[in-house]
């Protein structure tokens, strides 16, 4: 599934049961192409260490919230590499299950 398709599904309020993304930046939590369930964030409170599907500087990631500063969220991989700061508008879903 393309990232833009996932964004549209999540924006409609629908859950994606098995989203897969390549890469090893979330090891050992998520392996490359390991399916995860993505749910829309809706009104839920986001916390540090939540794994979210988001867009940072033009790229889509399934990464962790590493810090929260007011209404901004720092997005990082599981190896503490910081991708950048974003607002809630750039967070489309939250991982609720890893298969």
N, C-alpha and C positions, 0 to 999 in steps of 0.2 A: 504494500500500500504506500502510495506517495504521501509525503508529509502534508502537502496542501489538501489532499483528500481527508486526511485525519483531522486537520484543523476544521474543515467544513462539517464533518460528522460531529465533532465535539461541540462546535458552536450551535448546532441544532439541538444540543442537550442529550445526544445519544452516546452510549458507551461503546467502546471498541474492545471486543473480547480478547483479541490476540494480535496486538501490534508488535512488529519486529523491526529492530533497528540494528544496523551493523556497527562494529567498533568495539574496542576493548576498554574504553575509558571508564566504564562503570563496574569493571571487575573488582572484587568477586561477587558483587551484588547481582549484576545482570551480565550474562555472557553475550557475545555477539550473536545476533539473530534469535535470542531467547525471547519467547513471547511474553508480553505483559498485558494486563488489562488497564486501559485508560478510561477514566471517568471524567466528565466535565467538572470543572472546579466549582461551578455554581457560586453559592455564597459561603462555602466552607472557609474556615480560617486556615490559612497556610502557615506552616511552621518550618523551622530549621530542620533539615534532614528529610523533609518530604521530597519524593522523587516526582518531578513534574515534566510534562512535555511542553516545551516552550520555544520561542524564537529569540536568539541573541545575535545582534549584528548581522542579520540576514540569514543565519543558519538555524536549523531546527535541531533541538537536542532533547533527549530524555536524560535529565541531569538532576542534581540535588540543589535544594535551596541551602546555601551555606551561611548566609547572614540575612537579616532583615533590618532595614533602616527606614523607619517611617513607612512610606508606601512603596518602597523599592526593595527588590529581592536580588541578592547576589546568587548567581548560578555557577556551580562548579561541578566537575566530574568527581568520581570517587577517589581520585588521587590528588585532590586539593588544587587542581589547576582551575583557576577562576576564568570563566568565559566572559563575564561582565555583569552589569547591573541592569535590571529591567523592571517594568511596572507590571501590575496584575493583568493589564491588557495584552501582554505578550505571553501569558501563561494560559494554555488551552486545556490541559488535562492533568490529572494526577494518577500516578500508578497505584492501583489498589490490590494488585495481585501479580506475582511473578511465577510463571510456570517452570 
